[in-house]
Amino acid sequence: MNSALILAAIIIFTSIIILVPGLGAPAVIVVLVLASIASVIIYSNRAHGPFLLRIFICGLMIRIIIGTTIYLFNLQEFFGGDAITYDQFGLLTLNIWQGKDMHLKYYVESYYLGGGWGMLYMVAAIYGIIGRNPLAIQFISAVAGAATAPAIFLCALRIFQSIKVARTTALFAAFYPSLILWSSQGLKDGLIVFLLSAIMLITLRLGEQFSVKNLLILGFALLCLLSLRFYIFYMMVAAIGGSLVIGMRSTTMTSMFRQFATVIVIGLFLTYFGVLRTATQQFETYGNLQRIQTGRLDQVQTANSSFGADVDVSTTTGALSAIPIGMTYLLFAPFPWQLATVRQSLTLPEMLVWWGAFPFLVLGLWFTLKYRLRQALPILLFSSMLTLSYSIFQGNVGTAYRQRSQLMVFYFIFAAVGFALVQEIREEKNRLSRAKAEEQAAKQVALRLSRAATGAGAAPSPAIWKQDAPVKMEEAKNEEGRKDSR
């Protein structure tokens, strides 16, 4: 298996170098460096390293193939036009760093205010090292997308202590079509989903044991998330703080001290890096319902697949009334009657899988709330907040479908739990049926043996012996009396 993966990787990378002359080789070098680092970290898990490494490599190869295909056929605009924007603004950012195009500095910096400046900085940094290479940016996203599967595997395993649940979750995260698509392009989505999974994993570890190393990693990952999508960052911080305060394990004085100390250190860390000041500015600019309504109307008016055009979320009542329809589209769209274009029709196979998995998701959530509430608290808090937020300000089917990928990895955990529960119930029923059948078969065999033994004149069974014993004793006494008389 490992030899086959290595051979496949060699063929794929060689083909890329040949098919994309000039840009292919630097892009391959970038992905090899990042993938090697990720592989060492993944394989360091002694118990599950080999399985996780195979999942990572397979997921990465699929994403690289899809990403290269999108690049070769210029399908960036078809699948995700933001990749073109990041390429252009990343190049402008690099030029400004180098003292060029200074007349565009204000224009580029104004784009930073809406968030996502971390993506532009990353693109500019990579371009500064290897030159303008959008394919390399796609491959970086592919590495992050493939690394999501091992991270979410460890999250599921830590919460539910079930190999079956963890493996099912990892397989979904590695090979679910939309997650592959968004992490095969030069988009933020693959990076964001990976950061969310990694942050959750570190949070779960900190909930069990305080570690300066994990705390530093958590702080760095949170800053990266802030640079990509600021409102998700604030929800994540709220979920982390809430789960640490409440506690993810049984509460003791030591655990309470550890959790509050972690929260205080995180707060000081964010204050030191000016996050609180930035948060104030962003909340003043974006943190009101009127601004959300404006953004929602932009989606409705500029897209053919809009929904809820008559919904007004500028008031609290309107925002609450938008949640049912918004959540329905967020969780289940696109619907079959909305598949009017080729791009929309491509989503149908995976949507069938997702609709079929949703009952398992509900069952898994019920089990989690009843038996694993404290352990899964960070994921439950974050996914609930983000689901409600997207339900309010999403007004476009395509955007809702894309944003759902940021929640899918966590939904997959609960769906895997539901699937495992159904399997266990089915296996238990089969076991009971087999046991009952074996018991009946044993009784029939015993009955046949008893009848056969009695009919052949062999030694009677104990039950028959007990019935005949008084008669035989009386016959023996009579025989002894006859002998005495003689």
C-alpha positions in Angstrom: 0.0 0.0 0.0 2.8 2.5 1.0 4.8 1.6 -2.2 1.7 2.2 -4.3 1.1 5.6 -2.7 4.8 6.6 -3.3 4.6 5.4 -6.9 1.4 7.3 -7.5 2.9 10.5 -6.0 5.9 10.2 -8.2 3.8 9.9 -11.3 1.5 12.8 -10.3 4.3 15.2 -9.5 6.3 14.3 -12.6 3.2 14.8 -14.7 2.6 18.2 -13.1 6.2 19.3 -13.9 5.7 18.3 -17.5 2.2 19.7 -18.0 2.8 23.0 -16.3 6.3 24.1 -17.5 7.9 26.9 -15.5 5.3 26.9 -12.6 5.0 23.2 -12.0 8.4 22.5 -10.5 8.3 25.3 -7.9 4.8 24.4 -7.0 5.8 20.7 -6.5 8.7 21.8 -4.3 6.4 23.9 -2.1 3.9 21.0 -1.7 6.7 18.5 -1.0 8.2 20.7 1.8 4.8 21.3 3.5 3.6 17.7 3.0 6.9 16.3 4.5 6.5 18.5 7.6 2.8 17.5 7.9 3.7 13.8 7.4 6.3 13.8 10.2 3.8 15.4 12.6 1.0 13.0 11.6 3.2 9.9 11.8 4.4 10.8 15.3 1.1 9.6 16.6 2.2 6.1 17.6 -1.2 4.5 17.8 -2.8 5.7 14.6 0.1 7.3 12.6 0.1 4.8 9.7 -3.6 5.0 9.1 -3.6 8.8 9.4 -0.6 9.2 7.1 -2.3 7.1 4.4 -5.5 9.2 4.7 -3.5 12.4 4.4 -1.5 11.3 1.4 -4.6 9.9 -0.5 -6.5 13.1 0.3 -3.6 15.3 -0.8 -3.1 13.4 -4.1 -6.8 13.8 -5.0 -6.7 17.5 -4.2 -3.5 18.1 -6.2 -5.1 16.3 -9.2 -8.3 18.4 -9.0 -6.3 21.6 -8.4 -4.0 21.0 -11.4 -7.0 20.3 -13.6 -8.7 23.5 -12.5 -5.5 25.4 -13.3 -4.8 23.8 -16.7 -8.3 24.4 -17.9 -8.7 27.9 -16.4 -11.7 26.9 -14.3 -11.0 29.3 -11.4 -13.8 31.6 -12.3 -16.2 28.7 -12.8 -15.5 27.1 -9.4 -14.3 30.0 -7.2 -13.6 33.4 -8.6 -12.1 34.6 -5.3 -8.9 32.8 -6.2 -8.3 35.3 -9.0 -8.8 38.2 -6.6 -6.3 36.7 -4.1 -3.8 36.2 -6.8 -4.1 39.8 -8.0 -4.2 41.5 -4.6 -1.4 39.3 -3.3 0.8 40.4 -6.2 -0.2 44.0 -5.5 0.7 43.5 -1.8 4.1 42.2 -2.8 4.7 45.1 -5.1 3.9 47.6 -2.3 6.3 45.7 0.0 8.9 46.2 -2.7 8.1 49.9 -3.1 6.2 49.5 -6.4 2.7 50.6 -7.3 2.6 52.8 -4.2 -0.3 54.8 -5.7 -2.4 51.6 -5.1 -1.5 51.3 -1.5 -4.6 52.9 -0.1 -6.8 50.8 -2.5 -5.1 47.5 -1.3 -5.3 48.5 2.4 -8.9 49.3 2.1 -9.5 45.7 1.0 -7.8 44.5 4.2 -10.5 46.2 6.3 -13.1 43.6 5.2 -10.8 40.8 6.5 -8.8 38.2 4.7 -5.6 40.1 4.8 -3.8 37.0 6.0 -4.5 35.3 2.7 -3.0 38.2 0.7 0.0 38.3 3.0 0.6 34.5 2.4 0.2 34.9 -1.3 2.6 37.8 -1.4 5.1 36.0 0.8 5.1 32.9 -1.5 5.3 35.0 -4.6 8.3 36.8 -3.1 10.1 33.5 -2.7 9.2 31.6 -5.9 7.6 34.2 -8.1 4.0 34.6 -9.1 2.6 31.0 -9.0 -1.1 30.5 -8.4 -0.7 26.8 -8.7 1.6 26.8 -5.6 -1.1 28.6 -3.7 -3.6 25.9 -4.7 -1.2 23.2 -3.5 -0.8 25.0 -0.1 -4.6 24.9 0.3 -4.5 21.2 -0.7 -2.1 20.4 2.0 -4.2 22.2 4.6 -7.4 20.4 3.3 -5.7 17.0 3.5 -4.3 17.6 7.0 -7.9 18.4 8.2 -8.7 14.7 8.2 -6.1 13.6 10.8 -6.9 16.6 13.0 -10.6 15.9 13.0 -9.9 12.2 13.6 -8.1 13.0 16.8 -10.9 15.4 17.9 -13.5 12.7 17.4 -11.3 10.1 19.1 -10.7 12.3 22.1 -14.4 13.0 22.6 -16.0 9.6 22.0 -13.1 7.2 22.5 -14.3 5.2 19.5 -12.0 4.2 16.6 -15.1 3.5 14.4 -16.4 7.1 14.9 -13.0 8.7 14.4 -12.2 6.7 11.2 -15.6 7.4 9.7 -15.2 11.1 10.4 -11.7 11.2 8.9 -12.8 9.4 5.7 -15.6 12.0 5.3 -13.3 14.9 5.8 -10.7 13.5 3.4 -12.9 12.5 0.6 -16.2 14.5 0.7 -16.5 16.2 -2.7 -17.1 19.8 -1.6 -14.3 19.8 0.9 -12.0 18.5 -1.8 -13.2 21.2 -4.3 -12.8 24.2 -1.9 -9.4 23.0 -0.7 -8.1 22.4 -4.2 -8.1 26.0 -5.2 -6.4 29.2 -4.1 -9.2 30.0 -1.6 -9.3 30.6 2.1 -11.7 27.8 2.8 -9.2 25.0 3.0 -7.0 26.9 5.4 -10.0 28.0 7.5 -11.4 24.5 7.9 -7.9 23.1 8.8 -7.4 25.9 11.4 -10.9 25.2 12.9 -10.0 21.5 13.3 -6.6 22.2 14.7 -7.9 24.8 17.2 -10.5 22.4 18.4 -8.0 19.7 18.9 -5.7 21.9 20.9 -8.6 23.2 23.0 -9.6 19.6 23.8 -6.1 18.9 24.9 -5.9 22.0 27.1 -9.2 21.0 28.7 -7.5 17.9 29.9 -4.1 19.2 30.8 -2.4 22.6 30.8 0.5 22.9 28.4 2.5 26.0 27.5 3.4 24.5 24.2 -0.3 23.9 23.3 -1.2 27.3 24.5 1.3 29.0 22.2 0.1 26.8 19.3 -3.5 27.8 20.1 -2.6 31.5 20.2 -0.8 31.3 16.8 -3.7 29.4 15.2 -6.2 31.9 16.5 -4.2 34.8 15.0 -4.1 33.0 11.7 -7.8 32.5 11.8 -8.3 36.2 12.6 -6.3 37.1 9.6 -8.6 35.0 7.3 -12.1 35.5 8.6 -12.5 37.7 11.7 -16.1 36.9 12.7 -15.3 33.2 12.9 -12.4 34.1 15.1 -14.6 35.8 17.6 -17.0 32.9 17.7 -14.2 30.5 18.2 -12.8 32.5 21.1 -16.2 32.6 22.7 -16.6 28.9 22.3 -13.1 28.2 23.7 -13.7 30.6 26.7 -17.1 29.2 27.4 -16.0 25.6 27.3 -12.9 26.2 29.5 -15.0 28.1 32.1 -17.7 25.4 32.2 -15.2 22.6 32.0 -14.9 19.7 29.6 -14.2 17.1 32.3 -15.2 16.5 35.9 -14.5 19.6 38.0 -11.9 19.7 40.6 -10.0 22.6 42.3 -7.0 21.8 40.1 -9.0 21.6 36.9 -10.8 24.9 37.7 -7.5 26.7 38.4 -6.1 25.3 35.1 -9.1 26.3 33.1 -9.3 29.9 34.4 -5.5 30.3 34.1 -5.8 29.2 30.4 -8.6 31.7 29.8 -6.7 34.6 31.4 -3.5 33.8 29.4 -5.5 33.7 26.2 -7.1 37.1 27.1 -3.7 38.6 27.8 -2.3 37.1 24.6 -5.1 38.6 22.5 -4.7 42.0 24.3 -1.0 42.1 23.7 -1.5 41.6 19.9 -4.1 44.3 19.8 -6.9 42.0 19.0 -9.3 43.7 21.4 -8.7 47.1 19.8 -9.2 45.6 16.4 -12.4 43.8 17.6 -13.8 47.1 18.7 -13.2 48.7 15.3 -14.7 45.7 13.5 -17.8 45.5 15.7 -18.4 49.2 15.1 -18.1 48.7 11.4 -19.7 45.3 10.9 -21.4 44.3 14.1 -24.8 45.7 13.6 -27.9 44.2 12.0 -28.3 47.0 9.5 -24.8 46.3 8.0 -25.7 42.6 7.9 -28.9 43.4 6.1 -26.9 45.4 3.5 -24.6 42.5 2.9 -27.4 40.1 2.6 -29.2 42.3 0.0 -26.0 42.4 -2.0 -26.1 38.6 -2.2 -29.7 38.5 -3.1 -29.5 41.2 -5.8 -26.3 39.9 -7.5 -27.0 36.2 -7.6 -29.5 34.1 -9.6 -29.7 31.6 -6.8 -30.9 33.9 -4.1 -33.5 33.1 -1.5 -35.4 35.1 1.2 -35.5 38.3 -0.8 -38.3 39.7 1.3 -36.6 38.9 4.6 -35.3 42.0 6.6 -32.7 41.1 9.2 -32.1 44.8 10.2 -34.1 44.2 13.4 -33.9 41.6 16.1 -37.4 40.3 15.2 -36.5 40.1 11.5 -33.2 38.3 12.3 -34.9 35.7 14.4 -37.6 35.2 11.8 -34.9 34.6 9.1 -33.3 31.7 11.0 -35.7 28.9 10.0 -35.5 29.5 6.2 -31.8 30.4 6.4 -30.9 27.3 8.3 -32.9 25.1 5.9 -30.9 26.5 3.0 -27.7 26.3 4.9 -28.1 22.7 5.8 -29.8 21.3 2.7 -29.4 23.5 -0.3 -29.1 23.2 -3.3 -32.4 21.4 -3.7 -33.1 19.3 -6.9 -35.4 22.0 -8.3 -32.6 24.5 -8.1 -30.1 22.6 -10.2 -30.5 24.8 -13.3 -26.8 24.9 -14.4 -24.0 22.4 -14.9 -22.1 23.8 -11.8 -25.2 23.3 -9.6 -25.9 19.9 -11.0 -22.4 18.7 -10.0 -23.5 19.0 -6.4 -26.3 16.5 -6.6 -24.3 13.2 -5.9 -22.8 14.6 -2.7 -26.1 16.2 -1.6 -27.8 12.8 -1.9 -25.1 11.4 0.5 -25.5 14.4 2.8 -29.3 14.2 2.9 -29.0 10.4 3.7 -26.5 11.1 6.5 -28.6 13.8 8.1 -30.8 11.4 10.2 -27.5 9.9 11.6 -26.4 13.5 12.4 -29.6 14.0 14.5 -29.1 10.7 16.3 -25.4 11.5 17.0 -26.3 15.0 18.3 -28.9 13.4 20.7 -26.3 10.9 22.0 -23.7 13.7 22.4 -26.0 16.0 24.3 -27.1 13.1 26.6 -23.7 11.4 27.2 -20.8 13.5 25.9 -22.0 17.1 26.5 -19.0 18.4 28.5 -16.4 16.7 26.3 -17.9 18.0 23.1 -18.8 21.5 24.5 -16.3 23.5 22.3 -17.5 22.0 19.1 -21.2 22.3 20.1 -20.8 25.9 21.1 -18.9 27.0 18.0 -20.9 25.0 15.4 -24.2 26.3 17.0 -23.1 30.0 16.8 -21.7 29.7 13.3 -24.8 27.9 12.1 -27.2 30.5 13.5 -25.0 33.4 12.2 -24.9 32.0 8.6 -28.6 31.3 8.8 -29.2 35.0 9.4 -27.0 36.7 6.9 -26.8 34.2 4.0 -29.1 35.0 1.1 -27.5 33.0 -1.7 -27.6 29.3 -2.3 -24.1 29.1 -3.7 -22.6 31.0 -0.8 -24.5 28.9 1.7 -23.2 25.8 0.0 -19.7 27.0 0.2 -19.8 28.3 3.8 -21.3 25.0 4.9 -17.9 23.5 4.4 -16.7 25.3 7.5 -19.2 23.4 9.5 -19.2 20.0 7.7 -16.2 18.6 9.5 -17.9 19.0 12.8 -21.3 17.8 11.5 -19.4 14.7 10.2 -18.4 13.8 13.8 -22.0 13.6 15.0 -23.1 11.8 11.8 -20.4 9.2 12.4 -21.6 8.8 16.0 -25.2 8.2 14.7 -23.9 5.7 12.2 -21.9 3.8 14.8 -25.0 3.7 17.1 -27.2 2.3 14.3 -24.5 -0.3 13.5 -24.2 -1.3 17.2 -28.0 -1.7 17.5 -28.1 -3.8 14.3 -25.2 -5.9 15.5 -26.8 -6.4 18.9 -30.1 -7.5 17.3 -28.2 -9.9 15.0 -26.3 -11.3 18.0 -29.5 -11.9 20.0 -31.1 -13.5 17.0 -28.1 -15.8 16.5 -28.1 -16.7 20.2 -31.8 -17.5 20.2 -31.4 -19.6 17.0 -28.4 -21.4 18.5 -30.4 -22.1 21.7 -33.3 -23.5 19.8 -31.0 -25.6 17.7 -29.3 -27.0 20.8 -32.7 -27.9 22.3 -33.7 -29.7 19.1 -30.4 -31.6 19.0 -30.8 -32.6 22.6 -34.3 -33.8 22.0 -33.3 -35.8 18.9 -30.4 -37.5 20.8 -32.7 -38.4 23.7 -35.2 -40.0 21.4 -32.6 -41.8 19.4 -30.9 -43.2 22.6 -34.2 -44.4 24.0 -35.4 -46.0 20.8 -32.1 -48.0 20.3 -32.2 -49.6 23.8 -29.2 -47.7 25.0 -28.9 -46.4 28.5 -31.9 -44.3 29.2 -31.6 -40.6 30.0 -31.5 -39.5 33.7 -35.1 -38.3 33.5 -36.3 -41.8 32.3 -34.1 -43.5 34.8 -35.7 -41.5 37.7 -39.2 -42.5 36.5 -38.3 -46.3 36.2 -36.3 -46.5 39.4 -39.2 -47.6 41.8 -40.3 -50.4 39.5 -36.8 -51.8 39.1 -36.3 -51.8 42.9 -39.5 -53.7 43.5 -38.5 -56.3 40.9 -35.2 -56.7 42.6 -36.8 -57.4 45.9 -39.1 -60.0 44.5 -36.2 -61.8 42.9 -34.3 -61.9 46.2 -37.5 -63.4 47.9 -37.8 -66.2 45.4 -34.1 -67.1 45.9 -34.6 -67.3 49.7 -37.7 -69.6 49.3 -35.7 -72.0 47.3 
